[in-house]
Amino acid sequence: MADGYPIPNDDAEQNRDDMKHAMMLGLTDGKLFFSPIGDKPQKIIDLATGTGIWAMDVADEYPSASVVGVDLSPIQPLWVPPNLKFIVDDIEDEWIHGDDWDFVHMRCICPWLKDVAGVLRQAYAHLKPGGWIEIQELDARANCDDGTLPTDAPLAKFFDSAEEAVSNFGMNFRIGENLREPLEKAGFINVECKVLKVPIGTWAKDTNLRLIGLYCSTAVGDMFGAMAAKPLRKIMDPAEIELFLAAARKDLHNPAFHSYEKYYFWMAQKPDTG
């Protein structure tokens, strides 16, 4: 995953990770995951942990569990729960993190992987029988149910252009929509998907959804700069990118556009052979 990674791992990217975490907790009423892992998991691993914020929360919630967060970059805090440790590693390399995991968690990382199927096969191999994996991914689309966002609006085009741009790096920006087949091919059973809507912006009437929408629009706005730094240059010249993103940013803050992303929560289980 390290070679050709198109998004800068800078402060803005790390802030975006934490923003998406707050957004997710608002969306799920504080749930860190939906998988039925039971009350006393012993081993939990967070692949591509980023800032480590999810791993820290889950370590606090399950103090008797051993929690590991894995990431390419050593950007996690030094002060963490005593049952949590962080490892610097590429999750697409050979698995060196032991066996018999009760729960494998991945969030907002599949679009940036070169070999999603390979990562899922490794997760399956090192889960204990009966263990669970959960993958949480946004669909990277500006969806709209009421026709207020034209299909050719710059905001809608941004997501389409981002998909085209990252494909030049061998990545699938919208793979989060289609994880059932790779999960089943890896051997998982009981594959289920929960889909929630995430407003883009503060157009929703509900107070909580407005806050979630603010988190989402902030994260999307930060993504504009990240995509401009490298990926969009594969399909546009710099001057065109600047004008395009200015128009998309205007859409982003237009409350007349009732757009949203879909948040996919994929859950799957390793068969219990015992």
Secondary structure, DSSP 8 states (H G I E B T S, - for coil): --TT--S--SHHHHHHHHHHHHHHHHHTTT-S--S---S--SEEEEET-TTSHHHHHHHHH-TTSEEEEEESS--S-SS--TTEEEEE--TTS---S-S-EEEEEEES-GGG-S-HHHHHHHHHHHEEEEEEEEEEEE----EESSS-S-TTSHHHHHHHHHHHHHHTTT--TTGGG--HHHHHHTT-EEEEEEEEEEESSS--SSHHHHHHHHHHHHHHHHHHHHHHHTGGGGTS-HHHHHHHHHHHHHHHT-TT--EEEEEEEEEEE-----
